Amino acid sequence: MESGLVVIAAFITPLGVQRRAVERLIGPDRISWIHADAALAVCQQRDVKGLYARAAAGTVTQLTGVGSAFERPDRCDCVLSTGSEPVQASAERLREFALNVLRGGSRSGG
């Protein structure tokens, strides 16, 4: 944490092998895994881009959780239950997690 910054980047990593590759690239001591957890039905309901509807129609074939595999993360430092808690609650938990990391606190348990 030399520069005092926390960078939040969203990687589409539905498979464990992809997560391990990202971790090797960034460094295991420099990464925290945050999982935005929502049931498939919730994702379909929030489908602002129409991807799930297109997958149901067969025009999109490789959509994570539908036509393409998704493996639940085996390790998360912070889980945001976006399917069952208000957006503001998830945002606040993410903020608190990032502040804790900045303060040199634990990267797990958020």
C-alpha positions as CSV (number, residue, x, y, z in Angstrom):
1,M,0.0,0.0,0.0
2,E,2.9,2.3,-0.8
3,S,0.8,5.0,-2.5
4,G,-2.2,4.9,-0.2
5,L,-4.6,3.9,-2.9
6,V,-7.2,1.2,-3.3
7,V,-8.1,0.4,-6.9
8,I,-11.4,-1.4,-7.5
9,A,-11.5,-3.2,-10.8
10,A,-14.2,-5.5,-12.0
11,F,-12.8,-8.6,-13.7
12,I,-15.2,-11.1,-15.4
13,T,-13.8,-14.2,-13.9
14,P,-16.5,-16.9,-13.7
15,L,-14.0,-19.7,-13.4
16,G,-11.4,-20.4,-10.6
17,V,-8.6,-20.8,-13.2
18,Q,-9.3,-17.3,-14.4
19,R,-9.2,-15.9,-10.8
20,R,-5.9,-17.6,-10.2
21,A,-4.5,-16.1,-13.4
22,V,-5.6,-12.6,-12.2
23,E,-4.1,-13.2,-8.8
24,R,-0.8,-14.3,-10.3
25,L,-0.7,-11.2,-12.5
26,I,-1.5,-8.7,-9.7
27,G,0.1,-10.6,-6.9
28,P,-1.6,-12.5,-4.1
29,D,-0.5,-10.0,-1.5
30,R,-1.9,-7.1,-3.5
31,I,-5.4,-8.3,-4.3
32,S,-8.6,-8.7,-2.4
33,W,-11.5,-10.7,-3.8
34,I,-14.9,-9.1,-3.6
35,H,-17.9,-11.2,-4.7
36,A,-21.1,-9.5,-5.7
37,D,-23.5,-12.3,-4.9
38,A,-26.9,-12.4,-6.5
39,A,-29.1,-15.4,-7.7
40,L,-29.5,-15.9,-11.4
41,A,-33.1,-14.9,-11.2
42,V,-32.1,-11.5,-9.7
43,C,-29.5,-11.0,-12.5
44,Q,-32.2,-11.8,-15.0
45,Q,-34.6,-9.3,-13.4
46,R,-31.9,-6.6,-13.5
47,D,-31.0,-7.4,-17.2
48,V,-30.6,-3.7,-18.3
49,K,-28.7,-4.8,-21.5
50,G,-31.2,-7.5,-22.5
51,L,-28.4,-10.2,-22.4
52,Y,-30.5,-12.8,-20.5
53,A,-33.5,-12.3,-22.8
54,R,-31.2,-12.7,-25.8
55,A,-29.7,-15.8,-24.3
56,A,-33.2,-17.2,-23.8
57,A,-33.9,-16.5,-27.4
58,G,-30.7,-18.2,-28.4
59,T,-29.0,-15.2,-29.9
60,V,-26.4,-15.0,-27.1
61,T,-24.7,-18.4,-26.4
62,Q,-21.9,-17.7,-23.9
63,L,-23.5,-15.8,-21.0
64,T,-22.1,-16.6,-17.6
65,G,-24.5,-18.7,-15.6
66,V,-26.7,-19.5,-18.6
67,G,-24.7,-20.9,-21.5
68,S,-21.3,-20.6,-19.9
69,A,-20.1,-22.0,-16.6
70,F,-19.9,-20.1,-13.3
71,E,-18.0,-21.4,-10.4
72,R,-18.8,-19.8,-7.0
73,P,-15.5,-18.3,-5.6
74,D,-13.8,-20.6,-3.1
75,R,-12.2,-17.6,-1.4
76,C,-13.6,-14.1,-1.0
77,D,-12.4,-11.3,1.2
78,C,-15.7,-9.5,1.1
79,V,-19.1,-10.8,-0.1
80,L,-21.7,-8.2,-1.1
81,S,-25.2,-9.8,-1.0
82,T,-26.5,-7.6,-3.8
83,G,-29.5,-9.9,-4.4
84,S,-30.8,-9.5,-0.9
85,E,-29.6,-6.2,0.5
86,P,-30.2,-2.6,-0.7
87,V,-27.6,-1.1,-3.1
88,Q,-26.7,1.5,-0.5
89,A,-25.9,-1.3,2.1
90,S,-23.6,-3.1,-0.4
91,A,-21.9,0.2,-1.3
92,E,-21.3,1.0,2.3
93,R,-19.9,-2.4,3.1
94,L,-17.5,-2.1,0.1
95,R,-16.5,1.4,1.3
96,E,-15.8,0.1,4.8
97,F,-13.8,-2.8,3.4
98,A,-11.7,-0.5,1.2
99,L,-11.1,1.9,4.2
100,N,-10.0,-1.1,6.3
101,V,-7.5,-2.2,3.7
102,L,-6.2,1.4,3.5
103,R,-5.7,1.4,7.2
104,G,-3.6,-1.8,7.0
105,G,-6.4,-4.0,8.4
106,S,-7.3,-7.5,7.4
107,R,-8.3,-8.2,3.8
108,S,-10.7,-10.8,4.9
109,G,-14.0,-10.9,6.7
110,G,-15.8,-8.1,4.9
